[in-house]
Amino acid sequence: MDNMNLFSDDQMAVLGCLAAIAACMLMMGLSFRFGTVNEVVGESDLPAQPTADDVRRSTERRAA
């Protein structure tokens, strides 16, 4: 098989790096596609929003 002599060592290193980058991009794309980023957020998962009274109380000045 003459395929081993087809590329030099430097060219094989560059091809290996490109293959590794492509594999990482594929893994990143799959994790983004099937990860928790795309899950639907339910009502119980949302943080409680402060009411107007809570905001007013937190901004009031209090005597020392």
Secondary structure, DSSP 4 states (H G I P E B T S, - for coil): --GGGTS-HHHHHHHHHHHHHHHHHHHHHHHHHHSGGGSPPPGGGSPPPPPHHHHHHHHS----
